Amino acid sequence: MAARQDMGHRPGRLAVLRTIPKLARLSTSLYYARLIQGASMRILAVAVTYNPEIALLAQVLESVSPQVQGLVIVDNGSTNAGEIRHVATRYNGQLIEIEGNIGIAAAQNKGIARARDDGFTHVLLLDQDTVLASGMVRDLADNLAALTHRSERVAAIGPAYFELNSRRQTRAYRADGLRVSRLSLAAETRPIASDFIIASGSLVPLSVLEAVGSFKEDLFIDLVDVEWCFRARAAGYRSYLSPTAAVEHRLGSGTVRVGSREVAVHVPVRNYYWVRNALWLARQPYTPLAWRLYFISRSLAFLATYPVLADKRALRLRLILRGIRDSLASRLGPLNG
C-alpha cells in the first residue's frame, strides 16, 4: 500500500517539475501578476455601435465574448437595431438601446456605468469593427497586473493594432520637447508607455476612471480617447501599449497619399469634429506643449489636404472652416445644421 501511495505521488512531483521551466520563462512580476489578475479582475467588454455591418459585428463579439466575464453593447440609435439585438443575444451580451446618436463618449460612459453597477473591476472598450486575436485580453490583463505589481500607475493598456487600410502597425507617441516622437513597436516585447492609446481594444481599471473622470461627452466623437489619456497623464497615470497583443482595426473608409504618408479618409463630418476638438484640446492646460503644436499644425494640414485630395471637397472645406470657428468659440457637442 505504501508503494502504491508513493507511485501515486510521483505524477504530482513530475507535474510540479514540468511547471518550473514554464515559470522560469515568466518574469517574477508577470508570474505574480497572473496570480493577482486571475483572482481579482472582472472585465466587462463595452462595444459601442452605430449602424454597424452585422456580419463584422458578429465577428467582433465572437472574438471577445470568450475572453471576458461580461459583454454589453451600447447602440447609438442604429437603424438596424433589431439585427444588433439578435447578434447580442447570440453572444450572451446585454444591449443598451439609445434613441438617437449621443456620441461615442456618452455611449462609453453608459457602458462604464453598467460595469460599475454590476460589480466589474475593469472595462474593455471596443468599436464595432475591432476583431480581437485569441488571448489578447489575457495578454493585456497580465501586463497590466505586472505593471501594477511594479508600482506603475497605469491609466489604460491597449494592443498594438494593425490598421487595415494603411497596412501599418500602430506606434507609441510621446511628447519630446517641441515635437511628438513616434516609436516603433516592431522590436519590443514588453509594454511601452505612450502619451495616448486608442480606446478600442483598451483595458481600463474602473478605479482609474473614478480618479480621472469619465470621457468628455461634448467632444462627441473624435479625440475622446486622446483627451482622456492627457487628463490621466496630468493626474500622474501613464498609458501603455502591449506589442504582444494583436488586434485588427480600420480607421476611416480608405486613405489618401500625402507625400510619403498614407492618411486615413473619414466621411466629411469627421473632418469637422477632428479639427474642432484638436484646436480645443490645444488650448487645455493639461495638453503637453508638443501636442498643442501638433494639433495646430495637423489642423492646418487638414485644411490644405482634404479639400484638395479627398472626395466632396467643397463640403469638407466648409466643415473644416466651421470646425475652426466653433473651436475658437468653444462650441462643442454634436454638429447641428
C-alpha positions in Angstrom: 0.0 0.0 0.0 2.9 2.3 0.8 4.4 1.6 -2.6 1.1 2.5 -4.3 0.9 5.7 -2.4 4.4 6.6 -3.4 3.7 5.8 -7.0 0.5 7.9 -6.7 2.6 10.9 -5.6 5.1 10.7 -8.5 3.0 12.2 -11.2 2.3 15.1 -8.9 6.0 15.7 -8.4 6.6 15.4 -12.1 3.8 17.8 -12.8 5.4 20.3 -10.5 8.8 19.8 -12.1 7.4 20.3 -15.5 6.0 23.7 -14.5 9.4 25.0 -13.4 10.7 25.8 -16.9 7.4 27.5 -17.7 7.6 29.7 -14.6 11.3 30.4 -15.4 10.2 31.8 -18.7 8.0 34.3 -16.9 9.4 37.3 -15.1 8.8 37.2 -11.4 6.4 40.2 -11.7 4.5 38.6 -14.5 4.1 35.3 -12.6 2.7 37.1 -9.6 0.6 39.3 -11.8 -1.1 36.3 -13.2 -2.0 35.2 -9.7 -3.3 38.7 -8.9 -5.3 39.2 -12.0 -6.8 35.7 -12.0 -8.2 36.3 -8.6 -9.4 39.9 -8.8 -10.1 41.1 -12.4 -13.7 41.1 -13.6 -13.7 42.6 -17.1 -16.8 43.9 -18.9 -16.4 44.4 -22.6 -18.2 47.6 -23.8 -18.9 47.7 -27.5 -20.4 50.9 -29.0 -22.4 50.5 -32.2 -23.9 52.9 -34.8 -25.4 51.3 -37.9 -22.8 48.5 -37.9 -22.2 45.9 -40.6 -23.8 43.0 -38.8 -21.5 40.2 -40.1 -18.5 42.2 -38.9 -20.1 43.0 -35.6 -20.7 39.3 -35.1 -17.0 38.6 -35.7 -16.2 41.3 -33.1 -18.5 39.8 -30.5 -17.4 36.2 -31.2 -13.7 37.2 -30.8 -14.3 39.0 -27.4 -17.0 37.0 -25.6 -14.8 34.0 -24.6 -12.2 36.4 -23.2 -14.2 38.5 -20.7 -16.6 38.0 -17.9 -19.4 40.1 -19.4 -20.4 41.9 -22.6 -22.5 44.9 -23.1 -23.4 46.6 -26.4 -24.4 50.2 -26.3 -26.2 51.1 -29.5 -26.4 54.8 -30.6 -29.8 54.7 -32.3 -28.9 52.4 -35.2 -31.5 51.7 -38.0 -30.7 48.0 -37.8 -31.2 47.7 -34.0 -33.2 44.5 -34.4 -30.3 42.8 -36.0 -28.0 44.1 -33.4 -30.3 42.7 -30.7 -30.2 39.3 -32.3 -26.4 39.2 -32.5 -26.1 40.5 -28.9 -28.3 37.6 -27.7 -26.3 35.1 -29.7 -23.2 36.0 -27.7 -24.9 36.5 -24.3 -24.4 40.3 -24.5 -26.6 42.9 -22.8 -27.9 45.6 -25.1 -28.4 49.2 -24.1 -30.5 50.9 -26.7 -30.3 54.6 -27.0 -32.8 56.7 -29.0 -30.6 58.8 -31.3 -26.8 59.2 -31.6 -25.4 60.6 -28.4 -21.8 60.2 -29.5 -19.1 57.7 -28.6 -18.0 59.3 -25.3 -21.5 59.3 -23.8 -22.2 55.8 -25.0 -18.9 54.6 -23.5 -19.8 56.3 -20.2 -23.1 54.4 -20.2 -21.3 51.1 -20.6 -18.8 52.1 -17.9 -21.7 52.9 -15.5 -23.2 49.5 -16.2 -19.8 47.9 -15.3 -19.7 49.8 -12.1 -23.3 48.9 -11.2 -22.7 45.2 -11.9 -19.5 44.8 -9.8 -16.9 44.7 -12.6 -13.4 45.9 -11.9 -12.3 46.8 -15.5 -13.8 47.7 -18.8 -12.5 46.6 -22.3 -13.6 49.3 -24.7 -14.5 48.3 -28.3 -15.6 49.8 -31.6 -18.0 47.9 -33.8 -15.2 46.8 -36.2 -12.4 45.7 -33.8 -11.7 42.0 -34.1 -9.5 40.6 -31.3 -7.0 37.9 -31.6 -7.4 34.9 -29.3 -5.7 35.5 -25.9 -5.5 39.3 -26.4 -7.4 40.2 -23.2 -5.3 37.8 -21.2 -2.2 39.5 -22.6 -3.4 42.9 -21.6 -4.6 41.7 -18.2 -1.3 40.0 -17.4 0.8 43.1 -18.5 -1.5 45.5 -16.6 -1.1 43.4 -13.4 2.7 43.2 -13.9 3.0 46.9 -14.3 0.8 47.5 -11.2 3.0 45.0 -9.3 5.9 47.2 -10.1 4.0 50.2 -8.6 3.3 51.8 -12.0 0.2 54.0 -12.1 -1.5 52.6 -15.2 -4.3 54.6 -16.8 -5.0 52.0 -19.5 -3.3 49.4 -21.6 -4.1 48.7 -25.3 -2.9 46.4 -28.1 -0.5 47.1 -30.9 -3.3 47.2 -33.5 -2.8 46.6 -37.2 -4.6 49.3 -39.3 -6.3 47.6 -42.2 -6.5 50.5 -44.7 -2.9 51.7 -44.4 -1.5 48.2 -43.6 0.5 49.6 -40.7 1.1 48.7 -37.1 0.4 51.3 -34.5 3.2 53.2 -32.9 3.7 54.7 -29.5 3.6 58.6 -29.3 5.4 60.7 -26.9 6.0 64.4 -26.4 9.7 65.1 -26.9 10.5 68.8 -26.3 8.6 70.7 -29.0 7.8 67.7 -31.2 5.9 64.4 -31.0 8.1 61.3 -31.4 6.7 58.1 -32.9 8.2 54.9 -31.5 8.1 51.7 -33.4 6.9 48.6 -31.5 8.4 46.1 -34.0 11.3 45.1 -31.8 9.5 45.5 -28.5 8.3 42.6 -26.3 7.3 44.5 -23.2 4.6 47.2 -22.7 5.8 50.6 -23.8 4.4 53.9 -22.5 2.6 56.2 -24.9 1.0 59.6 -24.3 -2.3 58.2 -25.5 -3.7 54.9 -26.8 -6.8 54.3 -29.0 -9.8 53.5 -26.9 -10.9 50.5 -29.0 -9.2 47.4 -27.5 -8.0 49.1 -24.4 -8.3 47.7 -20.9 -9.1 50.4 -18.2 -9.5 49.9 -14.5 -12.7 51.4 -13.1 -10.7 52.8 -10.2 -8.7 55.0 -12.6 -11.9 56.2 -14.3 -13.2 57.1 -10.9 -10.0 59.1 -10.2 -9.6 60.8 -13.6 -13.2 61.2 -14.5 -15.4 60.0 -17.4 -14.9 60.5 -21.1 -15.7 64.1 -22.2 -19.1 63.8 -23.8 -19.3 67.1 -25.6 -16.3 66.2 -27.8 -18.9 63.7 -29.2 -16.6 61.5 -31.3 -13.0 62.4 -32.3 -10.0 62.6 -29.9 -12.2 61.5 -27.0 -9.6 58.9 -26.0 -6.7 61.3 -26.5 -8.3 63.9 -24.2 -8.9 61.3 -21.5 -5.3 60.0 -21.7 -3.9 63.5 -21.4 -6.1 64.1 -18.4 -4.9 60.9 -16.8 -1.3 61.8 -17.6 -1.7 65.1 -15.8 -3.1 63.2 -12.8 0.1 61.0 -12.7 -1.0 58.0 -14.7 0.6 56.5 -17.8 -1.0 54.7 -20.8 0.7 51.7 -22.3 0.7 49.6 -25.5 1.4 45.9 -25.4 3.4 44.8 -28.5 2.4 41.2 -28.0 -1.4 41.8 -28.0 -2.8 41.7 -31.5 -6.0 43.4 -32.9 -7.2 44.5 -36.4 -8.8 47.9 -36.6 -9.9 50.1 -39.5 -9.5 53.9 -39.4 -11.8 55.6 -41.9 -13.0 54.3 -45.2 -9.7 54.5 -47.1 -6.5 56.5 -47.4 -5.0 59.3 -49.5 -1.3 59.8 -50.0 0.2 63.0 -48.6 3.9 63.0 -49.6 5.3 59.7 -48.3 2.4 59.1 -45.9 -0.9 57.4 -46.2 -3.6 59.4 -44.4 -7.0 57.9 -43.3 -10.1 59.3 -45.0 -13.3 59.5 -43.0 -16.7 60.9 -44.0 -16.6 64.7 -44.3 -18.3 65.4 -40.9 -15.4 63.7 -39.1 -13.1 66.4 -40.5 -15.2 68.9 -38.6 -15.1 67.0 -35.3 -11.3 66.3 -35.6 -10.3 69.9 -36.3 -12.7 71.4 -33.8 -11.7 69.0 -31.0 -8.0 69.2 -31.8 -7.9 73.0 -31.6 -10.0 72.9 -28.4 -7.6 70.4 -26.9 -4.6 72.6 -28.0 -5.8 75.2 -25.5 -6.2 72.9 -22.5 -3.7 73.3 -19.7 -3.1 69.5 -19.4 -2.2 69.1 -23.0 1.6 68.9 -23.4 3.2 71.7 -25.5 4.4 69.4 -28.2 0.9 68.1 -28.7 -0.5 71.6 -28.8 1.8 72.4 -31.6 1.0 69.1 -33.3 -2.8 69.7 -33.2 -2.4 73.2 -34.7 -0.1 72.1 -37.5 -2.2 69.0 -38.2 -5.4 71.1 -38.4 -3.7 73.3 -41.0 -2.7 70.2 -42.8 -6.3 69.0 -42.8 -7.3 72.4 -44.3 -4.7 72.1 -47.0 -5.2 68.4 -47.8 -8.7 67.0 -47.6 -10.5 69.7 -49.6 -7.9 69.1 -52.4 -7.2 65.3 -52.4 -10.4 63.7 -50.9 -13.9 63.4 -52.2 -16.7 66.0 -51.5 -14.1 68.8 -51.5 -16.3 71.8 -51.1 -18.2 70.2 -48.2 -15.0 69.2 -46.5 -13.7 72.8 -46.8 -16.9 74.2 -45.3 -16.9 71.7 -42.4 -13.2 72.3 -41.6 -13.7 76.0 -41.5 -16.7 75.6 -39.3 -14.7 73.3 -37.0 -12.1 76.1 -36.6 -14.8 78.7 -35.9 -16.7 76.5 -33.4 -13.4 75.6 -31.6 -12.4 79.2 -31.2 -15.9 79.9 -29.8 -15.6 76.8 -27.5 -18.8 75.5 -29.2 -18.7 71.7 -28.6 -21.4 69.0 -28.7 -23.0 67.4 -31.7 -22.9 69.3 -35.0 -26.3 70.7 -35.7 -27.4 72.2 -39.1 
